[in-house]
Structure formats: structure tokens, C-alpha cells
């Protein structure tokens, strides 16, 4: 079940929403508007093994 990030066009609230297939339209939890835009979000993956902490943490690409 995917969780998507949205931004409200009316009040500019950023929020996440669990989206099920066939579900109702996404609405802003702050103002109730259905004028929302899906945002691109970063994701992470794990290779299963890690020998060092290099590159770990928020914003590290090394």
C-alpha cells in the first residue's frame, strides 16, 4: 500500500496519504481542499550489508 506525499494548492500544507486502489480523492487534512498536488519524494533502499557508516544519515550522498 503506497504512501504518497502531497502539497495543498490552497493552504500549502504538506502531508502524506495512504492511497488504496479505488479510494476516494485525496483531500488536505488542514483545510479540506481537494486541490492537491502529488510531490516527488526520495526513497531509500538497503542492500542488506553495511561495513561502514559512510553515507548514512540525512542528506549524505558520499
Backbone atoms as SQL, in Angstrom:
CREATE TABLE atoms (id INTEGER PRIMARY KEY, chain TEXT, resi INTEGER, resn TEXT, atom TEXT, x REAL, y REAL, z REAL);
INSERT INTO atoms VALUES
  (1, 'A', 1, 'UNK', 'N', 0.846, -1.175, 0.000),
  (2, 'A', 1, 'UNK', 'CA', 0.000, 0.000, 0.000),
  (3, 'A', 1, 'UNK', 'C', 0.892, 1.238, 0.000),
  (4, 'A', 2, 'UNK', 'N', 0.845, 1.999, -1.074),
  (5, 'A', 2, 'UNK', 'CA', 1.757, 3.144, -1.181),
  (6, 'A', 2, 'UNK', 'C', 1.311, 4.353, -0.367),
  (7, 'A', 3, 'UNK', 'N', 2.309, 5.019, 0.190),
  (8, 'A', 3, 'UNK', 'CA', 2.083, 6.287, 0.884),
  (9, 'A', 3, 'UNK', 'C', 2.688, 7.371, -0.003),
  (10, 'A', 4, 'UNK', 'N', 1.890, 8.357, -0.367),
  (11, 'A', 4, 'UNK', 'CA', 2.346, 9.430, -1.233),
  (12, 'A', 4, 'UNK', 'C', 2.408, 10.738, -0.459),
  (13, 'A', 5, 'UNK', 'N', 3.298, 11.622, -0.906),
  (14, 'A', 5, 'UNK', 'CA', 3.403, 12.962, -0.333),
  (15, 'A', 5, 'UNK', 'C', 2.639, 13.924, -1.223),
  (16, 'A', 6, 'UNK', 'N', 1.887, 14.829, -0.591),
  (17, 'A', 6, 'UNK', 'CA', 1.078, 15.805, -1.309),
  (18, 'A', 6, 'UNK', 'C', 1.323, 17.192, -0.756),
  (19, 'A', 7, 'UNK', 'N', 1.000, 18.202, -1.571),
  (20, 'A', 7, 'UNK', 'CA', 1.007, 19.594, -1.127),
  (21, 'A', 7, 'UNK', 'C', -0.317, 20.201, -1.542),
  (22, 'A', 8, 'UNK', 'N', -0.970, 20.868, -0.608),
  (23, 'A', 8, 'UNK', 'CA', -2.252, 21.513, -0.874),
  (24, 'A', 8, 'UNK', 'C', -2.022, 22.798, -1.666),
  (25, 'A', 9, 'UNK', 'N', -2.781, 22.974, -2.740),
  (26, 'A', 9, 'UNK', 'CA', -2.668, 24.182, -3.567),
  (27, 'A', 9, 'UNK', 'C', -3.299, 25.397, -2.881),
  (28, 'A', 10, 'UNK', 'N', -4.218, 25.157, -1.970),
  (29, 'A', 10, 'UNK', 'CA', -4.924, 26.257, -1.307),
  (30, 'A', 10, 'UNK', 'C', -4.149, 26.789, -0.097),
  (31, 'A', 11, 'UNK', 'N', -3.788, 25.917, 0.849),
  (32, 'A', 11, 'UNK', 'CA', -3.131, 26.387, 2.082),
  (33, 'A', 11, 'UNK', 'C', -1.646, 26.030, 2.153),
  (34, 'A', 12, 'UNK', 'N', -1.137, 25.323, 1.155),
  (35, 'A', 12, 'UNK', 'CA', 0.268, 24.930, 1.038),
  (36, 'A', 12, 'UNK', 'C', 0.730, 23.956, 2.123),
  (37, 'A', 13, 'UNK', 'N', -0.191, 23.251, 2.737),
  (38, 'A', 13, 'UNK', 'CA', 0.129, 22.221, 3.731),
  (39, 'A', 13, 'UNK', 'C', 0.772, 21.024, 3.021),
  (40, 'A', 14, 'UNK', 'N', 1.861, 20.498, 3.576),
  (41, 'A', 14, 'UNK', 'CA', 2.477, 19.265, 3.092),
  (42, 'A', 14, 'UNK', 'C', 1.993, 18.130, 3.969),
  (43, 'A', 15, 'UNK', 'N', 1.607, 17.012, 3.342),
  (44, 'A', 15, 'UNK', 'CA', 1.110, 15.876, 4.112),
  (45, 'A', 15, 'UNK', 'C', 1.309, 14.585, 3.344),
  (46, 'A', 16, 'UNK', 'N', 1.192, 13.469, 4.038),
  (47, 'A', 16, 'UNK', 'CA', 1.299, 12.146, 3.447),
  (48, 'A', 16, 'UNK', 'C', -0.063, 11.470, 3.498),
  (49, 'A', 17, 'UNK', 'N', -0.334, 10.628, 2.509),
  (50, 'A', 17, 'UNK', 'CA', -1.619, 9.946, 2.441),
  (51, 'A', 17, 'UNK', 'C', -1.410, 8.517, 1.954),
  (52, 'A', 18, 'UNK', 'N', -1.998, 7.570, 2.651),
  (53, 'A', 18, 'UNK', 'CA', -2.020, 6.184, 2.222),
  (54, 'A', 18, 'UNK', 'C', -3.095, 6.068, 1.148),
  (55, 'A', 19, 'UNK', 'N', -2.706, 5.628, -0.040),
  (56, 'A', 19, 'UNK', 'CA', -3.641, 5.594, -1.157),
  (57, 'A', 19, 'UNK', 'C', -3.937, 4.147, -1.537),
  (58, 'A', 20, 'UNK', 'N', -5.186, 3.782, -1.415),
  (59, 'A', 20, 'UNK', 'CA', -5.644, 2.454, -1.795),
  (60, 'A', 20, 'UNK', 'C', -6.273, 2.535, -3.173),
  (61, 'A', 21, 'UNK', 'N', -6.186, 1.457, -3.940),
  (62, 'A', 21, 'UNK', 'CA', -6.805, 1.484, -5.271),
  (63, 'A', 21, 'UNK', 'C', -8.315, 1.619, -5.117),
  (64, 'A', 22, 'UNK', 'N', -8.904, 2.467, -5.919),
  (65, 'A', 22, 'UNK', 'CA', -10.343, 2.709, -5.856),
  (66, 'A', 22, 'UNK', 'C', -10.776, 3.570, -4.689),
  (67, 'A', 23, 'UNK', 'N', -9.828, 4.224, -4.024),
  (68, 'A', 23, 'UNK', 'CA', -10.183, 5.042, -2.862),
  (69, 'A', 23, 'UNK', 'C', -10.716, 6.404, -3.301),
  (70, 'A', 24, 'UNK', 'N', -11.263, 7.124, -2.357),
  (71, 'A', 24, 'UNK', 'CA', -11.809, 8.453, -2.612),
  (72, 'A', 24, 'UNK', 'C', -10.673, 9.426, -2.929),
  (73, 'A', 25, 'UNK', 'N', -10.983, 10.573, -3.546),
  (74, 'A', 25, 'UNK', 'CA', -9.959, 11.578, -3.848),
  (75, 'A', 25, 'UNK', 'C', -9.256, 12.050, -2.577),
  (76, 'A', 26, 'UNK', 'N', -7.992, 12.413, -2.726),
  (77, 'A', 26, 'UNK', 'CA', -7.196, 12.890, -1.590),
  (78, 'A', 26, 'UNK', 'C', -7.600, 14.314, -1.260),
  (79, 'A', 27, 'UNK', 'N', -7.792, 14.584, 0.024),
  (80, 'A', 27, 'UNK', 'CA', -8.106, 15.935, 0.483),
  (81, 'A', 27, 'UNK', 'C', -7.116, 16.372, 1.554),
  (82, 'A', 28, 'UNK', 'N', -6.891, 17.655, 1.638),
  (83, 'A', 28, 'UNK', 'CA', -5.959, 18.229, 2.612),
  (84, 'A', 28, 'UNK', 'C', -6.530, 18.076, 4.020),
  (85, 'A', 29, 'UNK', 'N', -5.740, 17.555, 4.954),
  (86, 'A', 29, 'UNK', 'CA', -6.235, 17.408, 6.326),
  (87, 'A', 29, 'UNK', 'C', -6.361, 18.749, 7.055),
  (88, 'A', 30, 'UNK', 'N', -5.673, 19.785, 6.574),
  (89, 'A', 30, 'UNK', 'CA', -5.712, 21.085, 7.246),
  (90, 'A', 30, 'UNK', 'C', -6.933, 21.910, 6.850),
  (91, 'A', 31, 'UNK', 'N', -7.221, 21.955, 5.531),
  (92, 'A', 31, 'UNK', 'CA', -8.314, 22.830, 5.092),
  (93, 'A', 31, 'UNK', 'C', -9.439, 22.097, 4.364),
  (94, 'A', 32, 'UNK', 'N', -9.245, 20.816, 4.053),
  (95, 'A', 32, 'UNK', 'CA', -10.286, 20.031, 3.405),
  (96, 'A', 32, 'UNK', 'C', -10.356, 20.173, 1.898),
  (97, 'A', 33, 'UNK', 'N', -9.449, 20.938, 1.309),
  (98, 'A', 33, 'UNK', 'CA', -9.455, 21.148, -0.140),
  (99, 'A', 33, 'UNK', 'C', -9.044, 19.872, -0.880),
  (100, 'A', 34, 'UNK', 'N', -9.633, 19.647, -2.030),
  (101, 'A', 34, 'UNK', 'CA', -9.233, 18.514, -2.866),
  (102, 'A', 34, 'UNK', 'C', -8.262, 18.961, -3.955),
  (103, 'A', 35, 'UNK', 'N', -7.850, 20.231, -3.919),
  (104, 'A', 35, 'UNK', 'CA', -6.865, 20.757, -4.856),
  (105, 'A', 35, 'UNK', 'C', -5.473, 20.485, -4.306),
  (106, 'A', 36, 'UNK', 'N', -4.971, 19.276, -4.546),
  (107, 'A', 36, 'UNK', 'CA', -3.668, 18.856, -4.033),
  (108, 'A', 36, 'UNK', 'C', -2.792, 18.386, -5.187),
  (109, 'A', 37, 'UNK', 'N', -1.485, 18.507, -5.006),
  (110, 'A', 37, 'UNK', 'CA', -0.519, 18.039, -5.988),
  (111, 'A', 37, 'UNK', 'C', 0.350, 16.964, -5.368),
  (112, 'A', 38, 'UNK', 'N', 0.548, 15.878, -6.101),
  (113, 'A', 38, 'UNK', 'CA', 1.443, 14.821, -5.637),
  (114, 'A', 38, 'UNK', 'C', 2.875, 15.327, -5.773),
  (115, 'A', 39, 'UNK', 'N', 3.679, 15.133, -4.732),
  (116, 'A', 39, 'UNK', 'CA', 5.061, 15.590, -4.716),
  (117, 'A', 39, 'UNK', 'C', 5.999, 14.429, -5.014),
  (118, 'A', 40, 'UNK', 'N', 7.138, 14.735, -5.587),
  (119, 'A', 40, 'UNK', 'CA', 8.168, 13.724, -5.758),
  (120, 'A', 40, 'UNK', 'C', 8.842, 13.542, -4.419),
  (121, 'A', 41, 'UNK', 'N', 9.112, 12.312, -4.057),
  (122, 'A', 41, 'UNK', 'CA', 9.742, 12.075, -2.767),
  (123, 'A', 41, 'UNK', 'C', 10.925, 11.147, -2.930),
  (124, 'A', 42, 'UNK', 'N', 11.865, 11.285, -2.039),
  (125, 'A', 42, 'UNK', 'CA', 13.038, 10.415, -2.024),
  (126, 'A', 42, 'UNK', 'C', 12.670, 9.102, -1.363),
  (127, 'A', 43, 'UNK', 'N', 13.355, 8.064, -1.750),
  (128, 'A', 43, 'UNK', 'CA', 13.133, 6.780, -1.118),
  (129, 'A', 43, 'UNK', 'C', 14.484, 6.172, -0.822),
  (130, 'A', 44, 'UNK', 'N', 14.509, 5.221, 0.057),
  (131, 'A', 44, 'UNK', 'CA', 15.769, 4.572, 0.398),
  (132, 'A', 44, 'UNK', 'C', 15.635, 3.083, 0.210),
  (133, 'A', 45, 'UNK', 'N', 16.770, 2.462, 0.027),
  (134, 'A', 45, 'UNK', 'CA', 16.790, 1.010, -0.068),
  (135, 'A', 45, 'UNK', 'C', 17.984, 0.511, 0.720),
  (136, 'A', 46, 'UNK', 'N', 17.930, -0.709, 1.090),
  (137, 'A', 46, 'UNK', 'CA', 19.004, -1.305, 1.858),
  (138, 'A', 46, 'UNK', 'C', 19.554, -2.498, 1.101),
  (139, 'A', 47, 'UNK', 'N', 20.873, -2.580, 1.010),
  (140, 'A', 47, 'UNK', 'CA', 21.494, -3.695, 0.306),
  (141, 'A', 47, 'UNK', 'C', 21.603, -4.923, 1.196),
  (142, 'A', 48, 'UNK', 'N', 21.345, -4.746, 2.472),
  (143, 'A', 48, 'UNK', 'CA', 21.379, -5.876, 3.389),
  (144, 'A', 48, 'UNK', 'C', 22.682, -6.007, 4.153),
  (145, 'A', 49, 'UNK', 'N', 23.747, -5.363, 3.665),
  (146, 'A', 49, 'UNK', 'CA', 25.004, -5.407, 4.391),
  (147, 'A', 49, 'UNK', 'C', 25.639, -4.032, 4.378),
  (148, 'A', 50, 'UNK', 'N', 26.272, -3.697, 5.463),
  (149, 'A', 50, 'UNK', 'CA', 26.933, -2.406, 5.576),
  (150, 'A', 50, 'UNK', 'C', 28.190, -2.569, 6.403),
  (151, 'A', 51, 'UNK', 'N', 29.337, -2.209, 5.806),
  (152, 'A', 51, 'UNK', 'CA', 30.590, -2.357, 6.530),
  (153, 'A', 51, 'UNK', 'C', 31.061, -1.046, 7.125),
  (154, 'A', 52, 'UNK', 'N', 30.423, 0.066, 6.747),
  (155, 'A', 52, 'UNK', 'CA', 30.801, 1.350, 7.319),
  (156, 'A', 52, 'UNK', 'C', 29.571, 2.238, 7.413),
  (157, 'A', 53, 'UNK', 'N', 29.726, 3.349, 8.128),
  (158, 'A', 53, 'UNK', 'CA', 28.613, 4.273, 8.268),
  (159, 'A', 53, 'UNK', 'C', 28.696, 5.412, 7.265),
  (160, 'A', 54, 'UNK', 'N', 29.682, 5.352, 6.345),
  (161, 'A', 54, 'UNK', 'CA', 29.816, 6.394, 5.329),
  (162, 'A', 54, 'UNK', 'C', 28.542, 6.479, 4.501),
  (163, 'A', 55, 'UNK', 'N', 28.052, 7.693, 4.328),
  (164, 'A', 55, 'UNK', 'CA', 26.867, 7.901, 3.519),
  (165, 'A', 55, 'UNK', 'C', 25.571, 7.712, 4.280),
  (166, 'A', 56, 'UNK', 'N', 25.641, 7.373, 5.540),
  (167, 'A', 56, 'UNK', 'CA', 24.401, 7.208, 6.289),
  (168, 'A', 56, 'UNK', 'C', 23.964, 8.549, 6.831),
  (169, 'A', 57, 'UNK', 'N', 22.708, 8.679, 7.060),
  (170, 'A', 57, 'UNK', 'CA', 22.174, 9.909, 7.613),
  (171, 'A', 57, 'UNK', 'C', 21.495, 10.742, 6.560),
  (172, 'A', 58, 'UNK', 'N', 20.816, 11.723, 6.999),
  (173, 'A', 58, 'UNK', 'CA', 20.017, 12.574, 6.145),
  (174, 'A', 58, 'UNK', 'C', 20.900, 13.471, 5.283),
  (175, 'A', 59, 'UNK', 'N', 20.730, 13.444, 3.983),
  (176, 'A', 59, 'UNK', 'CA', 21.448, 14.327, 3.096),
  (177, 'A', 59, 'UNK', 'C', 22.833, 13.868, 2.695),
  (178, 'A', 60, 'UNK', 'N', 23.268, 12.690, 3.096),
  (179, 'A', 60, 'UNK', 'CA', 24.582, 12.178, 2.738),
  (180, 'A', 60, 'UNK', 'C', 24.513, 11.404, 1.436),
  (181, 'A', 61, 'UNK', 'N', 25.413, 11.728, 0.538),
  (182, 'A', 61, 'UNK', 'CA', 25.429, 11.038, -0.737),
  (183, 'A', 61, 'UNK', 'C', 26.773, 10.368, -0.998),
  (184, 'A', 62, 'UNK', 'N', 27.671, 10.405, -0.022),
  (185, 'A', 62, 'UNK', 'CA', 29.036, 10.005, -0.208),
  (186, 'A', 62, 'UNK', 'C', 29.322, 8.591, -0.206);
